[in-house]
Every structure is written in structure tokens, then in C-alpha cells.
Amino acid sequence: TGHKSLLGPQGTGGIYVREGLSIPSLLVGGSGVHSFDKQHPADMPTALEAGTANGHGLAGLEAAVDFLLETGVEAIHAREDAWMRRFLSGVRSIPHVKLYGDMDAALRAPIVTLNLGTADAATVSDVLWEEYGICVRAGAHCAPLMHKHFGTAEQGAVRFSFSYWNTEADIDAAIQALRDIAEECEDADA
């Protein structure tokens, strides 16, 4: 997919199909070539193209790949890793923060998944957005077995994903927001 590590727009991506391999189309129609033929084209890549290509999205994906090649994957990873580790350093001391996964792994994606005590993940996410302007992903993250393992199937979890374009101020604001929310949760329990 183009919108994950390639940093492109949603709805973009690619597939490599080795020569000689035939893959049946999920959808057919609107190929733009041989428009009066009753059968969809069988030759690659047209055989897998149905409808109008997402030209704007593909232009965005090309720009993203150009950025990746110019900046370098190592430089991007180093910055994202630094933001993640700064965030981890700040949230570990917040009361009732529960971190999921191996936070000390030398090589890991720039993602931190957590909960605040027993607070519903969606509620924490809403407060982060509505009161602090911080966008996170809450819920099951398309990973029901992970949530079963961690015992968070009902609560969900809050996922912070760090980007090359985050700033030190962004990270510090997220840490402070979690501190504030944790204090409010403690006050509500008192």
C-alpha cells in the first residue's frame, strides 16, 4: 500500500507479478483500451486494471517515493525512532499508563500502543483530539488476536504513530496531554 511506509496517499499502491503468472481479476470493466471488445483485456498489466486509474493519487505516490529516495530511508527511520523513544521516555512515568509490546527492542516500528488504566481507548482518543488537537488511532487496529492476547478486546488500545514530520514540540505536547488525562482519570476515581 502506498499510504503506509511509502508515505503516499491512501488508495495507492502496487503489485509485482512475475512474467508468466496469471492472476484473475477481482473487478473488470472500463479498461480504456479495446473499449468495444466484449472481453476484458487479458494482457498484463491491463488485465488487472478496472476503471480509471487514480492519477492524482499515483502522482502523490510518485512524489512520496521521490522524497524517500532523496532523503533516505535510514534518515527517515532515525528521526521517527528518535520521536518514538522520546515519547516512550516521557510516558513511562505517567501513572496507569500500560504499554503493549517490546518497548526496548533495538529495531521497531515508530508506533506506541497504550492504555490509561481502564479508560476506554476511544474516549482517550476523543479527548486527545477534541481538547489537544492530537490525532491517534483507537480501537482494535485490525488485530483481534493481539487484543485477545493483551486482554484489551473490550477496551481497545490507543496507538501513537510517529512521523518524519513530527516535531519535538509535538512529542512533548502528546506526553503532557497524557499526563493531564491520567490526572483527570485519577480525580474521577477519587
N, CA, C and O atoms as a DFTB+ gen file, in Angstrom:
760 C
 N C O
     1  1       0.844      -1.190       0.000
     2  2       0.000       0.000       0.000
     3  2       0.879       1.238       0.000
     4  3       1.945       1.259       0.614
     5  1       0.426       2.253      -0.684
     6  2       1.194       3.487      -0.781
     7  2       1.131       4.352       0.456
     8  3       2.041       5.144       0.701
     9  1       0.067       4.217       1.250
    10  2      -0.110       5.136       2.374
    11  2       0.604       4.689       3.646
    12  3       0.531       5.398       4.650
    13  1       1.264       3.591       3.653
    14  2       1.979       3.152       4.850
    15  2       3.411       3.675       4.770
    16  3       3.610       4.889       4.723
    17  1       4.382       2.827       4.755
    18  2       5.777       3.279       4.807
    19  2       6.236       4.044       3.567
    20  3       7.286       4.687       3.596
    21  1       5.470       3.985       2.488
    22  2       5.852       4.752       1.300
    23  2       5.437       6.218       1.408
    24  3       5.832       7.028       0.569
    25  1       4.651       6.573       2.418
    26  2       4.247       7.949       2.712
    27  2       3.356       8.566       1.644
    28  3       3.243       9.789       1.573
    29  1       2.720       7.746       0.812
    30  2       1.861       8.254      -0.252
    31  2       0.415       8.370       0.183
    32  3       0.080       8.078       1.331
    33  1      -0.445       8.797      -0.735
    34  2      -1.873       8.933      -0.431
    35  2      -2.563       7.580      -0.283
    36  3      -2.096       6.570      -0.808
    37  1      -3.673       7.580       0.435
    38  2      -4.489       6.369       0.535
    39  2      -5.041       6.047      -0.850
    40  3      -5.204       6.935      -1.687
    41  1      -5.321       4.784      -1.078
    42  2      -5.876       4.370      -2.357
    43  2      -4.816       4.176      -3.430
    44  3      -5.135       4.100      -4.616
    45  1      -3.547       4.096      -3.012
    46  2      -2.464       3.874      -3.968
    47  2      -1.652       2.665      -3.534
    48  3      -1.760       2.196      -2.401
    49  1      -0.862       2.187      -4.429
    50  2      -0.005       1.060      -4.118
    51  2       0.373       0.344      -5.389
    52  3       0.178       0.867      -6.486
    53  1       0.901      -0.820      -5.251
    54  2       1.307      -1.558      -6.429
    55  2       1.417      -3.037      -6.127
    56  3       1.386      -3.470      -4.975
    57  1       1.544      -3.786      -7.188
    58  2       1.726      -5.228      -7.074
    59  2       2.715      -5.631      -8.161
    60  3       2.648      -5.157      -9.296
    61  1       3.621      -6.505      -7.791
    62  2       4.557      -7.049      -8.766
    63  2       4.120      -8.467      -9.095
    64  3       3.960      -9.302      -8.205
    65  1       3.934      -8.724     -10.355
    66  2       3.546     -10.053     -10.811
    67  2       4.612     -10.531     -11.785
    68  3       4.835      -9.910     -12.824
    69  1       5.261     -11.624     -11.453
    70  2       6.325     -12.123     -12.323
    71  2       5.771     -12.534     -13.675
    72  3       4.611     -12.926     -13.798
    73  1       6.605     -12.438     -14.664
    74  2       6.226     -12.807     -16.024
    75  2       5.793     -14.270     -16.058
    76  3       6.418     -15.135     -15.445
    77  1       4.708     -14.525     -16.789
    78  2       4.207     -15.876     -16.927
    79  2       3.164     -16.264     -15.896
    80  3       2.540     -17.318     -16.023
    81  1       2.960     -15.440     -14.880
    82  2       1.966     -15.731     -13.850
    83  2       0.673     -15.007     -14.202
    84  3       0.695     -13.827     -14.553
    85  1      -0.428     -15.695     -14.112
    86  2      -1.724     -15.115     -14.424
    87  2      -2.537     -15.021     -13.144
    88  3      -2.698     -16.002     -12.419
    89  1      -3.046     -13.826     -12.880
    90  2      -3.868     -13.590     -11.690
    91  2      -5.261     -13.199     -12.151
    92  3      -5.400     -12.270     -12.947
    93  1      -6.295     -13.879     -11.675
    94  2      -7.648     -13.484     -12.092
    95  2      -8.016     -12.116     -11.514
    96  3      -7.653     -11.785     -10.385
    97  1      -8.739     -11.337     -12.305
    98  2      -9.158     -10.002     -11.872
    99  2     -10.273     -10.087     -10.856
   100  3     -11.166     -10.928     -10.960
   101  1     -10.215      -9.216      -9.882
   102  2     -11.298      -9.107      -8.913
   103  2     -12.466      -8.356      -9.546
   104  3     -13.626      -8.736      -9.387
   105  1     -12.140      -7.280     -10.268
   106  2     -13.126      -6.464     -10.977
   107  2     -12.675      -6.311     -12.421
   108  3     -11.476      -6.296     -12.697
   109  1     -13.613      -6.198     -13.333
   110  2     -13.275      -5.946     -14.725
   111  2     -14.180      -4.851     -15.254
   112  3     -15.239      -4.563     -14.695
   113  1     -13.731      -4.244     -16.354
   114  2     -14.532      -3.207     -16.998
   115  2     -13.834      -1.881     -16.995
   116  3     -13.054      -1.569     -16.095
   117  1     -14.126      -1.089     -18.030
   118  2     -13.571       0.253     -18.104
   119  2     -12.071       0.291     -18.247
   120  3     -11.410       1.135     -17.641
   121  1     -11.520      -0.614     -19.044
   122  2     -10.061      -0.665     -19.150
   123  2      -9.483       0.519     -19.911
   124  3      -8.324       0.882     -19.705
   125  1     -10.278       1.126     -20.788
   126  2      -9.772       2.255     -21.557
   127  2      -9.056       1.840     -22.835
   128  3      -8.704       2.692     -23.651
   129  1      -8.838       0.549     -23.018
   130  2      -8.257       0.035     -24.266
   131  2      -9.201      -1.028     -24.811
   132  3      -9.845      -1.750     -24.050
   133  1      -9.275      -1.117     -26.112
   134  2     -10.170      -2.081     -26.759
   135  2     -11.588      -1.967     -26.182
   136  3     -12.203      -2.961     -25.799
   137  1     -12.077      -0.748     -26.135
   138  2     -13.332      -0.454     -25.441
   139  2     -14.549      -1.187     -25.997
   140  3     -15.530      -1.378     -25.278
   141  1     -14.503      -1.606     -27.277
   142  2     -15.659      -2.283     -27.851
   143  2     -15.561      -3.807     -27.761
   144  3     -16.487      -4.507     -28.168
   145  1     -14.465      -4.322     -27.238
   146  2     -14.344      -5.770     -27.061
   147  2     -15.294      -6.229     -25.955
   148  3     -15.525      -5.521     -24.975
   149  1     -15.831      -7.416     -26.137
   150  2     -16.753      -7.954     -25.129
   151  2     -16.012      -8.549     -23.939
   152  3     -16.605      -8.723     -22.874
   153  1     -14.739      -8.863     -24.095
   154  2     -13.928      -9.426     -23.018
   155  2     -12.937      -8.391     -22.521
   156  3     -12.406      -7.594     -23.294
   157  1     -12.702      -8.416     -21.241
   158  2     -11.689      -7.535     -20.650
   159  2     -10.314      -7.981     -21.152
   160  3     -10.092      -9.180     -21.321
   161  1      -9.384      -7.050     -21.395
   162  2      -8.054      -7.431     -21.874
   163  2      -7.390      -8.441     -20.937
   164  3      -7.530      -8.353     -19.718
   165  1      -6.670      -9.395     -21.516
   166  2      -6.020     -10.448     -20.731
   167  2      -4.541     -10.168     -20.502
   168  3      -3.921     -10.797     -19.645
   169  1      -3.961      -9.225     -21.260
   170  2      -2.525      -8.968     -21.115
   171  2      -2.263      -8.056     -19.922
   172  3      -3.071      -7.194     -19.580
   173  1      -1.097      -8.278     -19.297
   174  2      -0.715      -7.508     -18.111
   175  2      -0.107      -6.176     -18.545
   176  3       0.529      -6.132     -19.598
   177  1      -0.263      -5.120     -17.809
   178  2      -0.991      -5.008     -16.539
   179  2      -2.469      -4.679     -16.712
   180  3      -3.215      -4.608     -15.736
   181  1      -2.894      -4.475     -17.982
   182  2      -4.273      -4.068     -18.242
   183  2      -5.284      -5.055     -17.683
   184  3      -6.389      -4.659     -17.310
   185  1      -4.926      -6.337     -17.617
   186  2      -5.846      -7.354     -17.108
   187  2      -6.276      -7.064     -15.665
   188  3      -7.361      -7.470     -15.250
   189  1      -5.439      -6.371     -14.908
   190  2      -5.760      -6.081     -13.506
   191  2      -6.270      -4.651     -13.297
   192  3      -6.485      -4.227     -12.162
   193  1      -6.459      -3.921     -14.377
   194  2      -6.904      -2.529     -14.265
   195  2      -8.369      -2.427     -14.645
   196  3      -8.737      -2.700     -15.787
   197  1      -9.205      -2.037     -13.697
   198  2     -10.628      -1.819     -13.954
   199  2     -10.953      -0.367     -13.643
   200  3     -10.692       0.110     -12.539
   201  1     -11.510       0.319     -14.598
   202  2     -11.888       1.711     -14.372
   203  2     -10.729       2.661     -14.589
   204  3      -9.656       2.267     -15.047
   205  1     -10.959       3.898     -14.258
   206  2      -9.969       4.943     -14.447
   207  2      -8.923       4.878     -13.339
   208  3      -9.250       4.760     -12.158
   209  1      -7.678       4.956     -13.741
   210  2      -6.590       4.938     -12.757
   211  2      -6.674       6.175     -11.861
   212  3      -7.140       7.232     -12.284
   213  1      -6.217       6.025     -10.629
   214  2      -6.197       7.121      -9.659
   215  2      -4.983       8.011      -9.960
   216  3      -3.986       7.982      -9.237
   217  1      -5.081       8.786     -11.019
   218  2      -3.946       9.593     -11.485
   219  2      -3.409      10.541     -10.432
   220  3      -2.195      10.655     -10.265
   221  1      -4.298      11.228      -9.714
   222  2      -3.856      12.168      -8.676
   223  2      -3.134      11.436      -7.555
   224  3      -2.092      11.878      -7.071
   225  1      -3.706      10.314      -7.154
   226  2      -3.075       9.515      -6.103
   227  2      -1.724       8.980      -6.527
   228  3      -0.776       8.977      -5.741
   229  1      -1.632       8.529      -7.767
   230  2      -0.360       7.991      -8.260
   231  2       0.695       9.084      -8.377
   232  3       1.877       8.826      -8.154
   233  1       0.280      10.306      -8.725
   234  2       1.227      11.432      -8.753
   235  2       1.734      11.707      -7.332
   236  3       2.914      11.992      -7.127
   237  1       0.827      11.618      -6.361
   238  2       1.233      11.785      -4.964
   239  2       2.166      10.683      -4.504
   240  3       3.121      10.939      -3.771
   241  1       1.893       9.455      -4.932
   242  2       2.759       8.332      -4.591
   243  2       4.142       8.517      -5.211
   244  3       5.156       8.230      -4.574
   245  1       4.182       8.993      -6.447
   246  2       5.478       9.239      -7.090
   247  2       6.267      10.302      -6.317
   248  3       7.468      10.145      -6.100
   249  1       5.603      11.369      -5.909
   250  2       6.275      12.409      -5.127
   251  2       6.793      11.850      -3.803
   252  3       7.885      12.205      -3.359
   253  1       6.010      10.981      -3.179
   254  2       6.430      10.377      -1.914
   255  2       7.657       9.495      -2.114
   256  3       8.594       9.542      -1.317
   257  1       7.653       8.697      -3.167
   258  2       8.806       7.833      -3.444
   259  2      10.037       8.681      -3.759
   260  3      11.144       8.344      -3.337
   261  1       9.855       9.777      -4.495
   262  2      10.978      10.693      -4.765
   263  2      11.551      11.226      -3.451
   264  3      12.769      11.284      -3.280
   265  1      10.666      11.619      -2.518
   266  2      11.115      12.106      -1.215
   267  2      11.898      11.020      -0.476
   268  3      12.957      11.292       0.091
   269  1      11.381       9.800      -0.482
   270  2      12.065       8.684       0.192
   271  2      13.462       8.469      -0.386
   272  3      14.427       8.271       0.353
   273  1      13.556       8.509      -1.696
   274  2      14.852       8.279      -2.342
   275  2      15.828       9.422      -2.069
   276  3      17.019       9.183      -1.867
   277  1      15.334      10.660      -2.062
   278  2      16.194      11.829      -1.811
   279  2      16.647      11.901      -0.353
   280  3      17.814      12.180      -0.079
   281  1      15.739      11.653       0.573
   282  2      16.031      11.802       1.999
   283  2      16.760      10.584       2.542
   284  3      17.662      10.708       3.370
   285  1      16.371       9.426       2.078
   286  2      16.985       8.180       2.534
   287  2      16.168       7.531       3.632
   288  3      15.777       8.177       4.605
   289  1      15.920       6.256       3.462
   290  2      15.120       5.503       4.421
   291  2      15.776       5.510       5.799
   292  3      15.085       5.576       6.815
   293  1      17.105       5.441       5.837
   294  2      17.809       5.421       7.127
   295  2      17.593       6.717       7.893
   296  3      17.374       6.692       9.104
   297  1      17.653       7.851       7.197
   298  2      17.454       9.146       7.857
   299  2      16.021       9.290       8.359
   300  3      15.786       9.814       9.447
   301  1      15.077       8.825       7.566
   302  2      13.670       8.890       7.972
   303  2      13.440       8.006       9.193
   304  3      12.805       8.422      10.161
   305  1      13.961       6.785       9.137
   306  2      13.805       5.867      10.272
   307  2      14.446       6.441      11.537
   308  3      13.871       6.348      12.621
   309  1      15.617       7.022      11.403
   310  2      16.323       7.561      12.581
   311  2      15.495       8.647      13.262
   312  3      15.406       8.681      14.489
   313  1      14.888       9.533      12.473
   314  2      14.080      10.612      13.070
   315  2      12.825      10.046      13.719
   316  3      12.488      10.415      14.844
   317  1      12.130       9.154      13.020
   318  2      10.908       8.570      13.584
   319  2      11.221       7.786      14.855
   320  3      10.465       7.846      15.824
   321  1      12.328       7.053      14.855
   322  2      12.735       6.289      16.023
   323  2      13.048       7.220      17.199
   324  3      12.704       6.919      18.342
   325  1      13.693       8.337      16.916
   326  2      14.021       9.299      17.978
   327  2      12.745       9.866      18.603
   328  3      12.665      10.011      19.823
   329  1      11.743      10.187      17.771
   330  2      10.477      10.712      18.311
   331  2       9.792       9.659      19.172
   332  3       9.289       9.959      20.255
   333  1       9.777       8.405      18.673
   334  2       9.126       7.330      19.427
   335  2       9.811       7.142      20.783
   336  3       9.138       7.023      21.807
   337  1      11.128       7.116      20.792
   338  2      11.863       6.880      22.043
   339  2      11.721       8.068      23.005
   340  3      11.677       7.871      24.219
   341  1      11.651       9.282      22.484
   342  2      11.403      10.448      23.334
   343  2      10.025      10.321      23.991
   344  3       9.866      10.574      25.185
   345  1       9.040       9.928      23.192
   346  2       7.683       9.739      23.703
   347  2       7.660       8.659      24.787
   348  3       7.087       8.853      25.859
   349  1       8.288       7.526      24.494
   350  2       8.347       6.442      25.483
   351  2       8.976       6.895      26.780
   352  3       8.474       6.586      27.860
   353  1      10.071       7.626      26.681
   354  2      10.760       8.132      27.865
   355  2       9.836       9.006      28.704
   356  3       9.890       8.979      29.933
   357  1       8.996       9.773      28.037
   358  2       8.093      10.676      28.750
   359  2       6.869      10.016      29.334
   360  3       6.378      10.455      30.374
   361  1       6.351       8.962      28.693
   362  2       5.090       8.376      29.168
   363  2       5.281       7.247      30.168
   364  3       4.342       6.888      30.878
   365  1       6.478       6.682      30.234
   366  2       6.702       5.546      31.150
   367  2       6.403       5.902      32.607
   368  3       5.991       5.039      33.382
   369  1       6.605       7.161      32.984
   370  2       6.421       7.557      34.382
   371  2       5.001       8.037      34.684
   372  3       4.698       8.369      35.830
   373  1       4.138       8.080      33.693
   374  2       2.769       8.545      33.921
   375  2       1.984       7.427      34.612
   376  3       1.968       6.293      34.134
   377  1       1.337       7.744      35.729
   378  2       0.565       6.720      36.446
   379  2      -0.491       6.081      35.547
   380  3      -1.156       6.762      34.767
   381  1      -0.630       4.782      35.668
   382  2      -1.664       3.985      34.998
   383  2      -1.444       3.805      33.495
   384  3      -2.311       3.252      32.817
   385  1      -0.304       4.258      32.958
   386  2      -0.028       4.001      31.540
   387  2       0.395       2.552      31.388
   388  3       1.316       2.087      32.058
   389  1      -0.281       1.853      30.507
   390  2       0.041       0.461      30.198
   391  2       0.516       0.421      28.751
   392  3      -0.235       0.741      27.830
   393  1       1.780       0.021      28.563
   394  2       2.376      -0.076      27.234
   395  2       2.292      -1.508      26.748
   396  3       2.441      -2.446      27.532
   397  1       2.054      -1.680      25.451
   398  2       1.928      -3.014      24.861
   399  2       3.051      -3.244      23.856
   400  3       3.299      -2.412      22.983
   401  1       3.724      -4.381      23.990
   402  2       4.797      -4.730      23.072
   403  2       6.154      -4.567      23.741
   404  3       6.250      -4.174      24.903
   405  1       7.191      -4.876      22.986
   406  2       8.567      -4.792      23.479
   407  2       9.106      -3.394      23.209
   408  3       9.622      -3.114      22.127
   409  1       8.984      -2.532      24.192
   410  2       9.390      -1.140      24.026
   411  2      10.900      -0.968      23.954
   412  3      11.381       0.072      23.503
   413  1      11.643      -1.955      24.385
   414  2      13.099      -1.831      24.401
   415  2      13.771      -2.519      23.213
   416  3      14.999      -2.584      23.158
   417  1      12.996      -3.026      22.271
   418  2      13.581      -3.680      21.096
   419  2      14.450      -2.676      20.340
   420  3      14.075      -1.516      20.170
   421  1      15.598      -3.134      19.898
   422  2      16.520      -2.252      19.179
   423  2      15.922      -1.766      17.866
   424  3      16.109      -0.609      17.488
   425  1      15.221      -2.621      17.186
   426  2      14.627      -2.266      15.902
   427  2      13.125      -2.475      15.998
   428  3      12.658      -3.599      16.182
   429  1      12.371      -1.392      15.874
   430  2      10.918      -1.475      15.961
   431  2      10.293      -0.359      15.135
   432  3      10.939       0.645      14.835
   433  1       9.061      -0.544      14.782
   434  2       8.321       0.485      14.048
   435  2       8.090       1.671      14.979
   436  3       8.029       1.492      16.195
   437  1       7.960       2.884      14.429
   438  2       7.757       4.068      15.263
   439  2       6.317       4.204      15.738
   440  3       5.637       5.189      15.450
   441  1       5.874       3.195      16.468
   442  2       4.494       3.128      16.941
   443  2       4.505       2.762      18.420
   444  3       5.274       1.902      18.849
   445  1       3.650       3.416      19.192
   446  2       3.490       3.064      20.603
   447  2       2.000       2.858      20.852
   448  3       1.177       3.731      20.580
   449  1       1.681       1.686      21.374
   450  2       0.294       1.356      21.692
   451  2       0.164       1.291      23.202
   452  3       0.972       0.655      23.879
   453  1      -0.863       1.956      23.726
   454  2      -1.004       2.054      25.180
   455  2      -2.461       2.204      25.581
   456  3      -3.353       2.367      24.748
   457  1      -2.665       2.141      26.893
   458  2      -3.934       2.475      27.518
   459  2      -3.652       3.244      28.792
   460  3      -2.560       3.168      29.356
   461  1      -4.650       3.980      29.231
   462  2      -4.597       4.679      30.517
   463  2      -5.538       3.958      31.474
   464  3      -6.752       4.153      31.434
   465  1      -4.969       3.137      32.321
   466  2      -5.783       2.381      33.277
   467  2      -6.858       1.596      32.566
   468  3      -6.583       0.867      31.613
   469  1      -8.086       1.747      33.033
   470  2      -9.214       1.041      32.424
   471  2     -10.039       1.962      31.528
   472  3     -11.125       1.585      31.090
   473  1      -9.536       3.162      31.253
   474  2     -10.271       4.116      30.417
   475  2     -10.461       3.549      29.014
   476  3      -9.545       2.958      28.442
   477  1     -11.648       3.733      28.474
   478  2     -11.948       3.270      27.127
   479  2     -11.021       3.965      26.132
   480  3     -10.873       5.187      26.169
   481  1     -10.402       3.196      25.250
   482  2      -9.436       3.741      24.290
   483  2     -10.076       4.799      23.396
   484  3      -9.439       5.807      23.087
   485  1     -11.310       4.590      22.980
   486  2     -11.980       5.559      22.113
   487  2     -12.204       6.883      22.846
   488  3     -12.101       7.954      22.249
   489  1     -12.506       6.802      24.128
   490  2     -12.697       8.023      24.919
   491  2     -11.394       8.790      25.045
   492  3     -11.378      10.011      24.885
   493  1     -10.303       8.095      25.328
   494  2      -8.984       8.743      25.416
   495  2      -8.645       9.388      24.079
   496  3      -8.156      10.517      24.036
   497  1      -8.901       8.680      22.998
   498  2      -8.634       9.209      21.662
   499  2      -9.445      10.474      21.399
   500  3      -8.922      11.459      20.878
   501  1     -10.716      10.440      21.762
   502  2     -11.576      11.614      21.568
   503  2     -11.067      12.813      22.350
   504  3     -11.040      13.928      21.829
   505  1     -10.663      12.597      23.598
   506  2     -10.140      13.700      24.418
   507  2      -8.852      14.243      23.810
   508  3      -8.662      15.458      23.741
   509  1      -7.977      13.361      23.372
   510  2      -6.730      13.813      22.746
   511  2      -7.026      14.704      21.545
   512  3      -6.365      15.726      21.362
   513  1      -7.998      14.340      20.732
   514  2      -8.314      15.133      19.548
   515  2      -9.063      16.421      19.909
   516  3      -8.671      17.512      19.497
   517  1     -10.136      16.280      20.677
   518  2     -11.006      17.416      20.939
   519  2     -10.370      18.473      21.838
   520  3     -10.597      19.666      21.637
   521  1      -9.584      18.059      22.819
   522  2      -9.018      19.019      23.760
   523  2      -7.570      19.410      23.456
   524  3      -7.104      20.461      23.896
   525  1      -6.860      18.563      22.703
   526  2      -5.433      18.823      22.473
   527  2      -5.043      18.875      20.995
   528  3      -3.913      19.239      20.669
   529  1      -5.964      18.515      20.099
   530  2      -5.650      18.510      18.672
   531  2      -4.657      17.427      18.278
   532  3      -3.944      17.565      17.284
   533  1      -4.611      16.347      19.056
   534  2      -3.684      15.241      18.797
   535  2      -4.477      14.082      18.200
   536  3      -5.436      13.596      18.798
   537  1      -4.065      13.654      17.025
   538  2      -4.760      12.582      16.314
   539  2      -4.036      11.265      16.533
   540  3      -2.853      11.133      16.220
   541  1      -4.758      10.292      17.074
   542  2      -4.244       8.935      17.294
   543  2      -5.259       7.965      16.708
   544  3      -6.319       8.372      16.232
   545  1      -4.933       6.708      16.746
   546  2      -5.854       5.668      16.285
   547  2      -6.232       4.839      17.503
   548  3      -5.366       4.340      18.221
   549  1      -7.528       4.698      17.727
   550  2      -8.005       3.900      18.865
   551  2      -8.838       2.746      18.356
   552  3      -9.415       2.812      17.271
   553  1      -8.897       1.690      19.142
   554  2      -9.751       0.568      18.797
   555  2      -8.979      -0.729      18.694
   556  3      -8.053      -0.987      19.463
   557  1      -9.381      -1.549      17.718
   558  2      -8.821      -2.891      17.570
   559  2      -7.687      -2.965      16.555
   560  3      -6.979      -3.970      16.506
   561  1      -7.499      -1.935      15.750
   562  2      -6.378      -1.854      14.805
   563  2      -6.292      -3.057      13.875
   564  3      -5.200      -3.460      13.478
   565  1      -7.430      -3.624      13.531
   566  2      -7.478      -4.798      12.633
   567  2      -6.607      -5.933      13.163
   568  3      -6.041      -6.694      12.379
   569  1      -6.493      -6.053      14.471
   570  2      -5.635      -7.074      15.084
   571  2      -6.340      -7.730      16.269
   572  3      -5.894      -7.585      17.407
   573  1      -7.440      -8.453      16.015
   574  2      -8.198      -9.023      17.128
   575  2      -7.406     -10.020      17.962
   576  3      -7.615     -10.101      19.173
   577  1      -6.510     -10.775      17.355
   578  2      -5.730     -11.744      18.129
   579  2      -4.751     -11.048      19.069
   580  3      -4.496     -11.531      20.173
   581  1      -4.201      -9.908      18.630
   582  2      -3.324      -9.137      19.514
   583  2      -4.113      -8.657      20.740
   584  3      -3.636      -8.742      21.872
   585  1      -5.322      -8.155      20.494
   586  2      -6.128      -7.659      21.618
   587  2      -6.567      -8.794      22.530
   588  3      -6.677      -8.609      23.742
   589  1      -6.814      -9.954      21.966
   590  2      -7.137     -11.116      22.801
   591  2      -5.934     -11.441      23.684
   592  3      -6.089     -11.696      24.878
   593  1      -4.745     -11.432      23.103
   594  2      -3.513     -11.727      23.845
   595  2      -3.302     -10.744      25.000
   596  3      -2.975     -11.155      26.114
   597  1      -3.488      -9.449      24.734
   598  2      -3.237      -8.437      25.761
   599  2      -4.437      -8.196      26.674
   600  3      -4.340      -7.421      27.626
   601  1      -5.556      -8.844      26.398
   602  2      -6.738      -8.657      27.237
   603  2      -7.417      -7.316      27.011
   604  3      -8.050      -6.782      27.922
   605  1      -7.292      -6.766      25.810
   606  2      -7.846      -5.444      25.509
   607  2      -8.960      -5.493      24.467
   608  3      -9.265      -4.480      23.837
   609  1      -9.566      -6.660      24.285
   610  2     -10.604      -6.793      23.263
   611  2     -11.784      -5.852      23.520
   612  3     -12.366      -5.325      22.572
   613  1     -12.135      -5.638      24.765
   614  2     -13.249      -4.742      25.098
   615  2     -12.815      -3.283      25.161
   616  3     -13.535      -2.397      24.701
   617  1     -11.654      -3.037      25.722
   618  2     -11.161      -1.679      25.939
   619  2     -10.563      -1.073      24.672
   620  3     -10.630       0.141      24.474
   621  1      -9.983      -1.908      23.815
   622  2      -9.225      -1.391      22.684
   623  2      -7.893      -0.859      23.179
   624  3      -7.487      -1.137      24.308
   625  1      -7.228      -0.110      22.353
   626  2      -5.955       0.496      22.730
   627  2      -5.772       1.778      21.921
   628  3      -6.413       1.976      20.889
   629  1      -4.895       2.634      22.406
   630  2      -4.601       3.907      21.750
   631  2      -3.237       3.773      21.084
   632  3      -2.253       3.426      21.736
   633  1      -3.183       4.053      19.775
   634  2      -1.929       3.901      19.035
   635  2      -1.416       5.266      18.581
   636  3      -2.100       6.011      17.879
   637  1      -0.195       5.565      19.002
   638  2       0.517       6.755      18.555
   639  2       1.489       6.319      17.462
   640  3       2.297       5.416      17.680
   641  1       1.421       6.942      16.306
   642  2       2.330       6.641      15.203
   643  2       3.156       7.890      14.921
   644  3       2.604       8.972      14.723
   645  1       4.461       7.741      14.902
   646  2       5.352       8.886      14.752
   647  2       5.849       9.014      13.322
   648  3       6.116       8.023      12.643
   649  1       5.966      10.248      12.889
   650  2       6.294      10.557      11.508
   651  2       7.558      11.397      11.423
   652  3       7.959      12.055      12.382
   653  1       8.160      11.356      10.275
   654  2       9.319      12.193       9.965
   655  2       8.994      13.670      10.227
   656  3       9.865      14.438      10.636
   657  1       7.746      14.058       9.989
   658  2       7.358      15.472      10.098
   659  2       6.913      15.892      11.490
   660  3       6.595      17.063      11.697
   661  1       6.882      14.981      12.441
   662  2       6.614      15.402      13.817
   663  2       7.751      16.293      14.296
   664  3       8.837      16.311      13.717
   665  1       7.478      17.030      15.363
   666  2       8.495      17.899      15.959
   667  2       8.658      17.540      17.427
   668  3       7.847      16.813      18.001
   669  1       9.720      18.063      18.021
   670  2       9.935      17.872      19.458
   671  2       8.738      18.414      20.234
   672  3       8.304      17.810      21.215
   673  1       8.208      19.549      19.795
   674  2       7.048      20.145      20.465
   675  2       5.833      19.227      20.375
   676  3       5.065      19.127      21.332
   677  1       5.647      18.556      19.237
   678  2       4.534      17.616      19.094
   679  2       4.645      16.489      20.117
   680  3       3.664      16.123      20.765
   681  1       5.837      15.953      20.250
   682  2       6.047      14.824      21.162
   683  2       5.796      15.261      22.595
   684  3       5.110      14.574      23.352
   685  1       6.355      16.405      22.963
   686  2       6.181      16.905      24.328
   687  2       4.716      17.229      24.625
   688  3       4.249      17.015      25.744
   689  1       3.996      17.738      23.636
   690  2       2.573      18.038      23.821
   691  2       1.772      16.751      24.037
   692  3       0.848      16.727      24.851
   693  1       2.118      15.689      23.319
   694  2       1.422      14.411      23.484
   695  2       1.682      13.831      24.867
   696  3       0.770      13.300      25.501
   697  1       2.914      13.928      25.332
   698  2       3.254      13.443      26.678
   699  2       2.458      14.214      27.726
   700  3       1.868      13.619      28.628
   701  1       2.444      15.537      27.604
   702  2       1.725      16.362      28.574
   703  2       0.223      16.082      28.532
   704  3      -0.430      16.053      29.574
   705  1      -0.323      15.878      27.342
   706  2      -1.746      15.580      27.220
   707  2      -2.079      14.282      27.956
   708  3      -3.084      14.213      28.663
   709  1      -1.253      13.267      27.798
   710  2      -1.497      12.016      28.516
   711  2      -1.382      12.204      30.021
   712  3      -2.147      11.610      30.782
   713  1      -0.425      13.030      30.459
   714  2      -0.323      13.331      31.908
   715  2      -1.617      13.957      32.415
   716  3      -2.157      13.562      33.449
   717  1      -2.104      14.953      31.652
   718  2      -3.333      15.647      32.048
   719  2      -4.510      14.680      32.117
   720  3      -5.271      14.692      33.084
   721  1      -4.658      13.850      31.101
   722  2      -5.782      12.904      31.051
   723  2      -5.669      11.893      32.183
   724  3      -6.673      11.544      32.804
   725  1      -4.462      11.422      32.456
   726  2      -4.254      10.473      33.553
   727  2      -4.637      11.102      34.885
   728  3      -5.239      10.436      35.728
   729  1      -4.301      12.371      35.092
   730  2      -4.677      13.069      36.334
   731  2      -6.183      13.185      36.441
   732  3      -6.743      12.992      37.521
   733  1      -6.853      13.500      35.333
   734  2      -8.322      13.593      35.336
   735  2      -8.947      12.237      35.673
   736  3      -9.945      12.170      36.390
   737  1      -8.355      11.160      35.152
   738  2      -8.860       9.814      35.462
   739  2      -8.700       9.514      36.947
   740  3      -9.590       8.933      37.568
   741  1      -7.553       9.914      37.518
   742  2      -7.316       9.697      38.956
   743  2      -8.306      10.497      39.780
   744  3      -8.844       9.992      40.766
   745  1      -8.560      11.769      39.380
   746  2      -9.502      12.613      40.110
   747  2     -10.907      12.019      40.068
   748  3     -11.642      12.083      41.053
   749  1     -11.278      11.439      38.922
   750  2     -12.601      10.844      38.777
   751  2     -12.732       9.607      39.656
   752  3     -13.819       9.316      40.155
   753  1     -11.626       8.868      39.855
   754  2     -11.652       7.666      40.682
   755  2     -11.679       7.993      42.168
   756  3     -12.121       7.176      42.975
   757  1     -11.203       9.195      42.539
   758  2     -11.081       9.565      43.949
   759  2     -12.426       9.806      44.600
   760  3     -12.488      10.126      45.787
